[in-house]
């Protein structure tokens, strides 16, 4: 099991390239590193959380189209700013919101929780297997040479991003393309995942208070996945925000 110190070193080493803040000065990332998770299949509690999220999504979509929800609209603008087409490559929040009306996927307890929190708080939220990370998490503008381990037509394949694309990466390559569009195969959460890194992405009009509230809701539910669950978090913004926190649940 990882120590609090090891988890803190992970989030403290995370880095957002200045070029990203030049693109969107209002961007903030809340990183939460967690260990001590006990894996398990979807269950009544995670299903109930997903049902709550589905209800919230249906209510939101009854009032306006998905692309007009404030945080989704902000992310569509951000995608256009680095050349992505938001109607073709939707941010993870928009993709989930649109699926919620017909029913969100039931994957496993861990994935169910973070998908539900993403919809409930209307924030893009990515989850990565921390044990499969290599080096520090970094958000950069791509050179186009970073390898992305993914699947196409059911077969493993390595792709490369467009130059200038915003992406998360580590020492071994891309972990998530187009800011929060598609996660790589190498670091994706698995049924056996016991340590994870979660990234909550915020743009205006989402406030820091709302961002931190989403993080608190996530860690509260993650704390139910084991008696020795520990977590740390760090808020990254421009100018840099302190935001260090450590919890044990």
N, C-alpha and C positions, 0 to 999 in steps of 0.2 A: 504494500500500500504506500502511496506517495505521502510525503509530509506536507504540512501547511507551507513550509519554506519552499519546497520544490514547486508547489502549485503557484506560489507567489512569484517565484523566479520566471515561470512561464508567462504570466500576464505582464510582469514588469519588463520582459524582453520584447513584448509586442511593439510594433512600429507602424505608424501611418506616414507614408511619404508626403513631404510638403506639397508635391504636385497634386495630390488628392484634395488637400485643403484649398489649393488654388482653384480647383474645379468647383468645390462646394465647401466654402468656409463654415457653413452651418452643420457640417457632418460631425457626428459623435458616434463612438463605438463603446459599448459596455461589454467587456470580456469577463466571463465567469468560468473558472476552472474548478472542476469537481472530481473527487475521488471517493471510493468506498461504496459505489453504486452496486446493488445486487441486481443482475439482469433478470428479466422475466417477461412472459408473454403479456399481451394486453389483458386487462382485468376490469372488474366493475368500476373501480375508482378512475382509471384512465379513460374508460369509456364514458363515464359520466362527465368528465371534464371536456371531452370531445363533443359530447352532445350539447353542453353549455356553449361551447365555441360555435357550433353549427347554428344554434338559435341566435346568437349575437350576430353572426354573419348574415343570416337570412333577414334579420331586422334591418341591418345596415343597408343591404341590397334592395330592400323594399322602398327605401327612401331616396336612393341615388344609385347610379351605375358604379361598378367597381372602380373604373378609371377616374371617377370624380370624388372618391373618398380622399380626404386631405393628404394622408401620408402616402397613399398609393400614387396620387397625382404628383407629389414631390419626387418620388422615386422614378416615375416615368420621365420627368424633366431631367433628372440626373443621368438616366440612361442615354437620353438624346444628346446630352452634353459631351459624352465621349464616343458618340457614333453608333450606339446600339439602337435597335428598333424595338420599342417597348411593346408593340403589338405582336411581335414575333418572339421576343425573349422577355418574358414577364418576370419581374422581381418575385422572390419567393412568397412575399406576403400576398401579392395579387393572385398568384397561382393558387395559393391555399384558399383565399377568400372565394374565388370562383368555383373551387371544388366543393366548398362547404355546403352549398345549397343542395347538392345531390348526396352529400355525405363525405366526411373526411376519411382518409385511409386509417385503418387500425393496423399498426405495424408491431410494436412492442411497447412496454410501459414507458421507456425512456423517450422514444420518438413520439409517442402519443402525447406526452406531457408537453414537449417543446413545440409541437405543431399547434396544440390547443392554446398555449400561451401566446404564440405568434398571432393567432386570429383574435383572441380575446383582447389583446392590447394593440392590435393593428400595427405590428412592427415586424420587419424582416428579422428572422432569427435562425441562425445556422448552428448545427451541432456536429462536432467532429470528435473522432476517437483520439484522445490525447496520447495514447500509447503508440500510435502510428505516426505521430508528428516527428519531424526532423528539424530541430532548430526553432528559431523564433517565428511566431505568426507575423506576417507583414502584409500591409495593404499598399499596393503600388500601382503605378501606370505601367503597363506591360511593355516590354521591348519587342515581344512577338516570338521570343526564343524559349519561353518557359513551357515545359512539358505539362500536359494535362491528361491524367489517366482517367479514361471514361469508357463508356460502352456505346457502340453504334450497331444497330441491327442485331443486337444480342451478342456481339463479339467485342472483347476488350480492344481498345484502340488508344493511341496517344495522339492528341490534337495539340494545336498551338493557338494562343490567343491572337487577336488583332493588336497591332502596335497601338499603344495609347489606351487600351482597354483597362478598366479598373478591376483588379483582382486580388484575392487573398492568396498567399503562397507561403511556403517554408523553404528549407534548404534543398528539398528534393523536387520542388515544382509547385504547380498550381493546386490549391486546395478548394477554391471556389472561384468560378469565372463570373465576369460581369457583375462584380461587387457582391451580389447575393442572388444570382440566377441559378447556377447549377454547381453542386458540390462534386468533387472528384471521388473516384472509387477507392483510392488508397486510404483516405482518412475518414471515410463515411462511418457513421455509427453502425454497430453490428449487434446481433442478439447477445453476444458475450461481452460487450463493452462494460468496463467497470470504472473508467476514468474518461472524462469528456471535457471539451472546451466548447463553450457556447458564445456566439457573437451576436449581439443585438445592435442593429444598425438604425440610427436615427437621423432625420433631417427635419428642419423646420417645416411644419408648425409644431412638431413634437417637442415638448419641453424636457429639460433634464429631469424634472420631477416625475414626469410620466415614464421616461426611460428607466429611471431607477425603480419605479414602482413595478414595471414589467419584470425587471431583474429580481426584485424581491419576491414576486409571485412565483417566478420560475424556481428560485432556490428553495422556497417553502415547499413546493411540490416535490422537488428532487430529494429533499430531506426525508421523504417518506419511503425512499427506495433502499433503505438500509439503516441500521442502527449506528453506523460509524461514518456516515456521509460527512465529508468536509468540503468547504468551498471557499474560494477567494475571488475577489473581483477588482476590476480596474476600469475607470472611465477615462477614455481618451477623447480629447477635443482640441479645438483651436481657439484661443491659446490652450496649451496643455492643462488638463484638469487633474487635481490630485485623486480623489475618489477611491483610495485604497480601502479595502474592507476584508475582513476574515470572519468566517462563520463556521460553526460546527453544529450539525443538527442530528 
